[in-house]
């Protein structure tokens, strides 16, 4: 398994821009990130940016309830370690996780 290389300057730039937008009163999405076993887990990034899925699509593919996803993505609640481990597996190899859950290859997304 390979670890995704982080682009710290780009992440910093995006974070600063989001802060500026927030101060100006613009609507911002925000990113909630959790640390699990030394790896950053961002449920919204995994679902939206990595997989391009809505919460409803993610629920069907990985059996995560939409209201739980919303709570975890907005930091209303913190996922437990089992959930974070599951997100980490999806982040590292979503096709394998899908196949383990459904017994068939993951369909094309988009």
Sine and cosine of phi, psi and omega as CSV:
sin_phi,cos_phi,sin_psi,cos_psi,sin_omega,cos_omega
0.00,0.00,0.67,-0.75,0.00,-1.00
-0.96,-0.26,0.56,-0.83,0.06,-1.00
-1.00,-0.04,0.71,-0.70,0.01,-1.00
-0.93,0.37,0.76,-0.65,0.02,-1.00
-0.97,0.25,0.75,-0.67,0.00,-1.00
-1.00,0.05,0.56,-0.83,0.08,-1.00
-0.95,-0.30,0.99,0.10,-0.10,-0.99
-0.85,0.52,-0.72,0.70,0.02,-1.00
-0.86,0.50,-0.65,0.76,0.01,-1.00
-0.92,0.38,-0.67,0.74,0.03,-1.00
-0.89,0.46,-0.63,0.77,0.02,-1.00
-0.90,0.43,-0.71,0.71,0.02,-1.00
-0.87,0.50,-0.73,0.69,0.01,-1.00
-0.89,0.46,-0.67,0.75,0.02,-1.00
-0.89,0.45,-0.67,0.74,0.03,-1.00
-0.90,0.43,-0.67,0.74,0.02,-1.00
-0.89,0.45,-0.65,0.76,0.03,-1.00
-0.90,0.44,-0.64,0.77,0.04,-1.00
-0.90,0.45,-0.69,0.73,0.03,-1.00
-0.88,0.47,-0.72,0.70,0.02,-1.00
-0.86,0.50,-0.67,0.74,0.00,-1.00
-0.88,0.47,-0.72,0.69,-0.01,-1.00
-0.89,0.45,-0.57,0.82,0.02,-1.00
-0.98,0.22,-0.05,1.00,0.03,-1.00
1.00,0.01,0.12,0.99,0.02,-1.00
-0.98,0.21,0.50,-0.87,0.03,-1.00
-0.94,0.33,0.77,-0.63,0.04,-1.00
-0.83,-0.56,0.53,-0.85,0.00,-1.00
-0.98,0.18,-0.66,0.75,-0.07,-1.00
0.96,0.27,0.40,-0.92,0.04,-1.00
-0.78,-0.63,0.85,-0.53,0.06,-1.00
-0.99,-0.17,0.84,-0.55,-0.03,-1.00
-0.84,-0.55,0.69,-0.73,0.05,-1.00
-0.91,-0.42,0.51,-0.86,0.04,-1.00
-0.97,-0.24,0.82,-0.57,0.01,-1.00
-0.66,-0.75,0.86,-0.52,0.01,-1.00
0.79,0.62,0.64,0.77,0.03,-1.00
0.98,0.22,0.11,0.99,-0.02,-1.00
-0.87,-0.49,0.67,-0.74,0.05,-1.00
-0.98,0.20,0.73,-0.68,0.02,-1.00
-0.85,-0.53,0.87,-0.49,0.04,-1.00
-0.86,-0.51,0.99,-0.15,-0.08,-1.00
-0.80,0.60,-0.67,0.74,-0.03,-1.00
-0.92,0.40,-0.66,0.75,0.01,-1.00
-0.90,0.44,-0.68,0.73,0.02,-1.00
-0.87,0.50,-0.74,0.67,-0.06,-1.00
-0.94,0.33,-0.78,0.62,-0.12,-0.99
-0.99,0.11,-0.85,0.53,-0.16,-0.99
-0.98,0.20,-0.67,0.74,-0.05,-1.00
-0.97,0.22,-0.71,0.70,-0.09,-1.00
-0.97,-0.25,-0.31,0.95,0.01,-1.00
0.92,0.38,0.60,0.80,-0.08,-1.00
-0.94,-0.35,0.52,-0.86,0.19,-0.98
-0.98,0.21,0.19,-0.98,0.05,-1.00
-0.88,0.47,-0.62,0.79,0.00,-1.00
-0.91,0.41,-0.67,0.74,0.04,-1.00
-0.91,0.42,-0.67,0.74,0.01,-1.00
-0.88,0.47,-0.64,0.77,0.02,-1.00
-0.86,0.50,-0.72,0.70,-0.02,-1.00
-0.92,0.40,-0.60,0.80,-0.06,-1.00
-0.99,0.17,-0.60,0.80,-0.14,-0.99
-0.81,-0.58,0.16,0.99,0.09,-1.00
0.86,0.50,0.62,0.79,0.07,-1.00
-0.96,-0.27,0.84,-0.54,-0.04,-1.00
-0.90,0.43,0.66,-0.75,-0.08,-1.00
-0.88,0.47,-0.62,0.79,-0.01,-1.00
-0.93,0.37,-0.55,0.84,0.09,-1.00
-0.92,0.39,-0.70,0.72,0.03,-1.00
-0.83,0.56,-0.74,0.67,-0.02,-1.00
-0.85,0.52,-0.71,0.71,0.01,-1.00
-0.89,0.45,-0.66,0.75,-0.01,-1.00
-0.95,0.32,-0.62,0.78,-0.04,-1.00
-0.94,0.33,-0.42,0.91,-0.04,-1.00
-0.95,-0.31,0.11,0.99,0.03,-1.00
0.90,0.43,0.38,0.93,0.13,-0.99
-0.92,0.38,-0.53,0.84,0.06,-1.00
-0.63,-0.77,0.44,-0.90,0.04,-1.00
-0.98,-0.20,0.76,-0.65,0.05,-1.00
-0.91,0.41,0.53,-0.85,0.04,-1.00
-0.96,0.27,0.14,-0.99,-0.07,-1.00
-0.88,0.48,-0.58,0.82,0.03,-1.00
-0.89,0.45,-0.68,0.73,0.03,-1.00
-0.91,0.41,-0.67,0.74,0.03,-1.00
-0.90,0.44,-0.61,0.79,0.06,-1.00
-0.90,0.44,-0.64,0.77,0.02,-1.00
-0.90,0.43,-0.70,0.71,0.06,-1.00
-0.87,0.50,-0.64,0.77,0.00,-1.00
-0.89,0.45,-0.65,0.76,0.04,-1.00
-0.91,0.42,-0.67,0.74,0.04,-1.00
-0.89,0.46,-0.69,0.72,-0.01,-1.00
-0.87,0.50,-0.65,0.76,-0.06,-1.00
-0.99,0.17,-0.56,0.83,-0.03,-1.00
-0.36,-0.93,0.97,0.22,-0.07,-1.00
-0.88,0.48,-0.55,0.83,-0.03,-1.00
-0.91,0.42,-0.65,0.76,0.02,-1.00
-0.92,0.39,-0.68,0.73,0.01,-1.00
-0.88,0.47,-0.72,0.70,0.01,-1.00
-0.86,0.52,-0.73,0.69,-0.03,-1.00
-0.89,0.45,-0.61,0.80,0.04,-1.00
-0.91,0.42,-0.60,0.80,-0.02,-1.00
-0.98,0.21,-0.61,0.79,-0.15,-0.99
-0.94,-0.34,-0.25,0.97,0.00,-1.00
0.96,0.29,0.31,0.95,0.03,-1.00
-0.48,-0.88,0.32,-0.95,-0.01,-1.00
-0.88,0.48,0.51,-0.86,0.04,-1.00
-0.92,0.39,0.74,-0.67,0.02,-1.00
-0.92,0.38,0.36,-0.93,0.07,-1.00
-0.91,0.42,0.62,-0.79,-0.01,-1.00
-0.96,-0.29,0.62,-0.78,0.07,-1.00
0.97,-0.24,0.00,0.00,0.00,0.00
